[in-house]
Amino acid sequence: MKVAIIAVLLSMVSGVPALATTFVYVSNAEDGDIGMYTLQPDGSLHSGPRFKAEKLVMPMAVSPDKRFLIAAVRSKPYQAYSYSIDPGSGALKLVGTGPLAESFPYISLDRGGRFLFGASYGANLVSVNSVGVDGRVGDPLQVIPTARNAHSIRVDNTNRFVFAPHLGTDQVFQFLFDEKSGRLIANTPPVLQLKQGTGPRHLIVSADNRFVYVLNELTGTVTTLSLDANTGVLKELDSVSVLPPDTKLVPGCRVARSARLARTRPRAIPTMTSGPLIFTSRRIVVFSTPPSGRRARSARSGWMARAES
């Protein structure tokens, strides 16, 4: 049985930094549950219990205070499952479910943990749901038709600007965010247009909030954008390939195994930490980001393993 997985890493600090424990949660789409693992000092994962959700549970988001995990189910009726997180054991406890506007391949929370953003690849829209103090997701507050293949949505570090890459139109939608009402308003201009065929998929914001890094699936590149602190408007600066010079891979769609050239489509760009590194997959590539942030540079790479049973 093939299993689609998405992992969320969560560090729980128990008062003393040296005793911090990192829990890893993996959504098992076909099994309809979420597996919990504990990261060991040597980098290995110790498996723990699995917690029931529903078939096609996929994207997940952890609240900023690390008290709740929210998982989106991509089978009808589309719902968000909210779990409380035990700070000692990492165990999940279902606290409730809430309706989602569509099937979302990506969800994220605002910096206050009060609103849930969703991007729908198939329905070409983004949405906002409220999140209660108990972690439960409320009804959709706003559903915004955008463009073809909305693939992710994230807020900046100031909680004032929201960005949504659209793979089908090579655009990044730019929104102003009202953290009191949870409403999104189109910025001016409303979109940043990238080169045709780029295929922007995921993005992250630099720790200093000066730059946004966009992972482009179709060209196998990471594009650096500047972020205007006053207006929230993005500007394209530079791009770098996720493929090292000596690789035999080329960017683009996958082809038959018997084909002479293997092709790769990078899928994810995890949340940036305070350090100057960016990680991408499906082939894991590590980029260094200089203080100027202008150009991410390929530092080293390796293969990401995917298990099937």
N, C-alpha and C positions, 0 to 999 in steps of 0.2 A: 504494500500500500504506500503510495506516495503521500508525503506530508508537507504541506506548505507551512512555513514557520516565519514568524516575525519576533524578534527578541527585544526586550526592554531591560536595560540595566538600571538598578536602583541601589544606591548606597544608603544604608541605615546606620546612623551614628548613635552609639549608646553612651553619650556623655563624654567618653574619653576617645579622642581621635584614633588611638592605636587599636581600639576595639571595634572599629567600623567594620560592618559586614556588608558585602555586596550580594544582593539577590538578583537572579536573572529569571525573567518570565518569558516563556515561549508559547505563542498561540498555535495550537494544532488544529488547522482548519477542518480537515476531514473527520477528526475524532471529536471535534466540538468541545475542546477543553483547553485549559491553560496549565502548562507545566512550570513548576518552580525549581530552580537550581540555586546552589550556593557556590560562589566563586571561591576557590581555595587559594592559599598563598602561592602555590606553584603554577597557578593559571588554569588548573583543571576545574571541572564543574562536578559538584556532588548533587545527584538527583534527589528531588524531594517529592511531595505530593502533587497531584493534579487536581484542578478545580473545574467543575462543570460550567460550561457556557452553552453554546449551540453550534450546530454545523456552520462552517464558513466563518468562524470567529477569526479575525485577522489583525487589523491594526490596533495598537494599544497606546495609551498615554498615561503617564504618572503625574499626579498633581505636584505642584511646586513644593508643598510641604511634606510630600512623600507619605501622605496618609491614605491616598486612594489610587487605585488603578482602574482605568476605564478602557473597555474593549468593545470594538464595533463588530457586529455580526452582519455579514454581507448576503445572507439569505433572508427572504421575506418571512415575517415582517421585519424590516430593518430596525435593529435596536442597539442601544448602548448598554452594556452590562457594567455596573459599578461595583467595585469590591473595596472593602477596607483592608488595609495592610497591617498585619501585626508587626510592631516595630522590633520585637525580639526574635520572632521565628520567621517572619516574612510570609506567613500563611495568609491566604486571601479568604475573605468572607463576603458573600454576595449581600449587598445592601439594597439593591433594586435595579430596575431596568427603565429605560426611557426611549421614546421614539426618535428615529433618525429620518431625515428627509429622503435619503437615497442610500444606495450601496456605496460605501466609502472605502477606497484603498488606503486612505491616510486621514488620521485625526491628530489634533494637537490641542493644547490648552493655552489660555492666555496666562500672563505672568502672575495673576492673582488667583488662578484656579477656579474662577467663577464662570467662565465661558468655554465651550467646546467648539472648535472649528472643524469642519469636515470638507474634503474635496472629493467630488465624484467624477471619476474618469468616464463612465458610461453616460451619465446624465448631463455632463457639461455644466456643472454648477458648483458653487461653494455655499456653505451654510454655517449658522451659528446657533448653538443651543445653550440654554442656561444650565448651570451646575449648582445644586444646592449645597448648604453647609454640611450635609450628610453625604455628599458625593454623588447623589442621584442626579441623573440628567433629565432636564425638563423638556417641554415641547420646543420645536424649532422656533427661534425668535425671528430668523431672517433666512431666506433662501434666495440666492442671487444667481440667475443664469449668467454664464460668463462666455466661454469659448470651448473649442473641442479639446477633450481629454485633460481636464483639470486633474493634476496628479498629486499635489501636496499643498499644504497651507501652513504658514508659520508666522508668529508675531515677532517683532524685534525686541531687543532687551529693555527698551523703555516702555513697552506695552502701548505704543502709540501708532505703530504702523504694521500692516499685515501684508504678506506677499504670497502669491499662489502661482506656481509654474504650470503652464499648459503645454503638454507635449505635442498636441496636434496642430497648434498654431504658432509654436516657437515664441511664446509670449510669457512674460511674468506680469500678472495683474498686481496693481499697487492700490492698497486701501488705507484710509485713515480709520483708526479704531477708537471708539468711545468706550473706555473701560468701565464707565458707570452704567450705560445702557446696554452695552454689548453689541452695538450696531456698527456695521462696516459702511463706509462711504467711499466712493471712488475718488482716488487722488487725481491730481492734474500734473502730467497726463495719467490716464487710467491704466496704461500698459507700457511695459518696456518691450520693444520688439527685438528679438535676437535674429541671427542669420537663419535663412530658410533651411530646414532639415536638421536643425540643431537638436530638437527634442528635449527641452528642459524638463527634468523629472522631480528632483528634490533640491532643497537648498538649506543652508545654515547661515547664521549670523555670527560674525566674529565677536570675541569676548568684549572688545572695546566698542562694538556697535558701529564701526566705521565702514565695514565691508560685508558683502553677502557673497557666498560662494555657491554657484549653481552647478549641479551635476547634470550633464547632458547625455541622455541615453543613446541617441542615434549617432552622435559623432564621437562618443567616448572621450569627452573633454570635461574639464572643470573651468567655468567662467567666473572671473572675479568682477564684482560690481561694487562701485562706491555707493555708500548710503548717506544722503544728505541729512544731517542731524536735525535740521529745521523743518524741511518739507517732507521727508520720507521718500524722496524720489531717488530711483536707482539710475546709475550710469555705467555702461559697459566699459571695462578697462582692458582686460586681457583674457586669454584662454590658454590652457595647457592640456596636453593629452594625458589620459590615465594610463596609457600603454607605454612601457619603457621602450627605448630605441631598438633593443635586440629582440623584441617579441615577434612571433610569426602571426600574431592575431591582428585582425583589422576590425575597426568599428563597424557596426551595422547589425542586421538581423542574423540570427543563427541559421546555419546551413547544415546539410546532411553530413554525418560523420565521415563519409567517404570523400567529401570535398577536399580540395587541395589546401584551401585556406580556411582556418577556423575564424569565426567572427564572434565578437563579444559585445554585449550591451550592458553597461554598468547600471546597477539597480538602486543603490542606496548610498547616502552620504550621512552618516550618523551625526548626532548632536556634537558640536564642537565643545571641547573643554576649555579651561583657561590656558592650556598650552598651545604652542604655535603649530599644531599638526591637524591634518584632515585625513580621514580614512574613507575610502570608497570601496564598493564591491560591484560586480561579482568577483573579478580578480581584485584582491586586496591591494590597494596602492596607498602609500603614505606620502602626503605632501607636506613640505615645510612652508610656512607662511612668514615672510620677512616682516619686520615692524611696519613697513610702508603698506603691506598688504596687497600691493599692486599686482604681484604675480605669484601664484602658488607654484612651487617647484617640486617636481617628483623627487622624492628622497629614496624610497625603496619600495619593493613590491613582493607579493607572494600570492599563492593560490588560496582561495576560500573554499573549504570543503563543504559539500552538501550531501547529507546522508539520505538514502531512500531504502525503504524496507518493504 
